[in-house]
Amino acid sequence: MIFPDRIFITGTDTGVGKTVVSAILTAGLDGFYWKPIQSGLEDTTDTEWIRENTGLPDSRFFSETYRLSLPLSPHASAIHDGVRIDLESFHVPEIPASQHLIIEGAGGVMAPLNERLLMTDLMKRLGAPVLLVARSSLGTINHTLLSLEQLRREGIEVTGVVVNGPRNQENSRAIEHYGRIRVLAEIEPIMDIDPQNLRILFLQYFGPVLSQ
């Protein structure tokens, strides 16, 4: 398998590990990173966290199109800030040929952007294949299958699924079977996150996929 030049990281829900997966891919592919919508500015932003933990230079990171103050669904945080998220504002950053751009979404597949648009509309606007991040725990089969069904209904290309959390092979097998999709990696809890370890984790989890 060859990773697409541009890939959109989404999740079955918020807090499923999209940022960790994005960090592993950005470090392992020596790529570029873009978070189009950042909801929540009080703590470290996802871009700041990935820049710090990958050790990549500032030139590998693109500014968010929307920086929203509260850690809420994008539509709610935008309303609080008195702005309206507009699809026409998003433009995929240019990167050198044969490089990779990791695009991280906000929230889950159906997270609202405004009164009528959802995260799937942003995915279609950007046109990058999607990598779906799911939990390994109880309930993940239902959430993952529903997310896959919606992505396919919208005509969005799905590269595969990454399962994040304590290893659960039964859940991963069920996702592959019922979802008619490949689980590209099962990422277990990570104790140490730093540039060197992220590259090791990339080879550990995605190396077998790349060699096929």
NORWO-V331385 format. One record per residue. N is the residue number from 0. RES is the residue in one small letter. PHI is phi in whole degrees, -180 to 180 (999 if undefined). OMEGA is omega as a letter, one per 30 degrees, with the letter a starting at -180 (* if undefined). D_LAST is the distance of its C-alpha to the last C-alpha in Angstrom with 1 decimal. Layout:
BEGIN
N&RES&PHI&OMEGA&D_LAST  N&RES&PHI&OMEGA&D_LAST
END
This chain:
BEGIN
0&m&999&l&5.5  1&i&-115&l&8.7  2&f&-67&l&11.6  3&p&-60&l&14.7  4&d&-61&l&17.6  5&r&-129&a&19.6  6&i&-142&a&18.8  7&f&-102&l&21.5  8&i&-94&l&21.5  9&t&-124&a&23.7  10&g&-140&l&24.7  11&t&-75&a&26.3  12&d&-170&l&29.3  13&t&-80&l&30.7  14&g&75&a&30.0  15&v&-93&l&26.6  16&g&110&l&24.9  17&k&-59&a&24.0  18&t&-70&l&25.4  19&v&-64&l&23.7  20&v&-62&l&20.2  21&s&-61&l&21.4  22&a&-65&l&22.5  23&i&-61&a&19.3  24&l&-70&a&17.4  25&t&-64&l&20.3  26&a&-69&a&20.6  27&g&-67&l&17.0  28&l&-92&a&16.5  29&d&52&a&20.2  30&g&-103&l&20.9  31&f&-112&a&23.9  32&y&-133&l&25.2  33&w&-144&l&27.5  34&k&-112&a&29.3  35&p&-60&a&31.3  36&i&-128&l&33.5  37&q&-111&l&34.7  38&s&-104&a&36.9  39&g&111&a&38.9  40&l&-121&a&40.2  41&e&-71&l&42.3  42&d&-96&l&39.6  43&t&-63&l&36.7  44&t&-75&l&34.8  45&d&-62&l&31.0  46&t&-62&l&30.9  47&e&-63&a&33.2  48&w&-65&a&31.2  49&i&-70&l&27.9  50&r&-60&a&29.7  51&e&-66&a&31.4  52&n&-88&l&28.5  53&t&-91&a&25.9  54&g&72&a&28.6  55&l&-77&a&27.6  56&p&-69&a&30.6  57&d&-57&a&32.4  58&s&-65&l&31.3  59&r&-87&a&27.8  60&f&-123&l&29.4  61&f&-106&a&31.1  62&s&-68&l&34.2  63&e&-65&l&34.2  64&t&-73&l&35.8  65&y&-128&l&37.7  66&r&-114&a&38.8  67&l&-105&a&40.5  68&s&-73&a&42.7  69&l&-100&l&42.2  70&p&-79&a&39.1  71&l&-123&l&39.4  72&s&-53&a&37.7  73&p&-51&a&37.5  74&h&-64&a&40.3  75&a&-71&l&42.6  76&s&-67&l&42.1  77&a&-65&l&42.7  78&i&-59&l&45.9  79&h&-59&a&47.1  80&d&-84&l&46.6  81&g&74&l&48.3  82&v&-124&l&45.5  83&r&-125&l&43.6  84&i&-72&a&39.9  85&d&-121&a&39.6  86&l&-59&a&36.4  87&e&-66&a&37.8  88&s&-79&a&37.8  89&f&-93&l&34.0  90&h&-136&a&32.4  91&v&-64&l&28.8  92&p&-63&l&29.2  93&e&-81&l&28.5  94&i&-130&l&25.9  95&p&-61&l&25.2  96&a&-59&l&22.8  97&s&67&l&19.2  98&q&-100&a&19.9  99&h&-122&l&19.0  100&l&-114&l&21.6  101&i&-97&a&21.3  102&i&-108&a&23.9  103&e&-105&l&25.2  104&g&-77&l&27.4  105&a&-117&a&30.5  106&g&69&a&30.8  107&g&-95&a&29.1  108&v&-57&a&28.1  109&m&-104&l&31.8  110&a&-60&a&33.5  111&p&-72&l&36.6  112&l&-102&l&37.1  113&n&-151&a&40.7  114&e&-69&a&43.0  115&r&-139&a&40.8  116&l&-104&a&37.3  117&l&-122&l&34.3  118&m&-60&l&31.0  119&t&-62&l&29.3  120&d&-68&l&31.7  121&l&-67&l&30.6  122&m&-57&a&26.9  123&k&-67&l&28.0  124&r&-62&a&30.2  125&l&-83&l&27.4  126&g&72&l&24.9  127&a&-97&l&21.7  128&p&-58&a&18.9  129&v&-106&l&19.4  130&l&-113&a&17.7  131&l&-97&l&19.9  132&v&-100&a&20.9  133&a&-131&l&22.7  134&r&-73&l&24.7  135&s&-94&a&24.0  136&s&-83&a&27.7  137&l&-54&a&29.9  138&g&100&a&30.1  139&t&-68&a&26.5  140&i&-61&a&25.7  141&n&-59&a&28.6  142&h&-63&a&28.0  143&t&-72&l&24.3  144&l&-64&l&25.0  145&l&-65&l&27.9  146&s&-64&l&26.0  147&l&-63&a&23.3  148&e&-61&a&26.2  149&q&-68&l&28.0  150&l&-61&l&25.1  151&r&-69&l&24.5  152&r&-62&a&28.3  153&e&-84&l&28.5  154&g&74&a&25.9  155&i&-96&l&23.5  156&e&-70&l&19.8  157&v&-113&a&17.9  158&t&-74&a&14.3  159&g&167&a&14.2  160&v&-121&l&16.3  161&v&-115&l&16.7  162&v&-99&a&19.2  163&n&-119&l&21.6  164&g&131&l&24.2  165&p&-53&a&24.9  166&r&-58&l&22.2  167&n&-141&a&23.0  168&q&-65&l&20.5  169&e&-63&l&22.9  170&n&-65&l&22.9  171&s&-64&l&19.2  172&r&-64&l&19.0  173&a&-66&l&21.9  174&i&-61&l&20.4  175&e&-64&a&17.3  176&h&-70&a&19.7  177&y&-77&a&22.6  178&g&-89&a&20.8  179&r&49&a&18.4  180&i&-145&l&15.8  181&r&-98&l&12.7  182&v&-83&a&13.7  183&l&-76&a&11.2  184&a&-158&l&13.4  185&e&-119&a&16.7  186&i&-92&a&18.7  187&e&-82&a&21.8  188&p&-51&a&25.1  189&i&-106&a&25.2  190&m&-86&a&28.3  191&d&-120&l&28.1  192&i&-116&l&26.9  193&d&-154&a&27.2  194&p&-54&a&25.4  195&q&-66&a&24.1  196&n&-67&l&23.1  197&l&-62&l&21.2  198&r&-69&l&19.0  199&i&-64&l&18.5  200&l&-64&l&17.7  201&f&-60&l&15.1  202&l&-65&a&13.3  203&q&-65&a&14.1  204&y&-93&a&13.0  205&f&-108&l&10.4  206&g&-56&l&9.0  207&p&-60&l&6.7  208&v&-69&a&5.5  209&l&-67&a&5.5  210&s&-83&a&3.8  211&q&-96&*&0.0
END
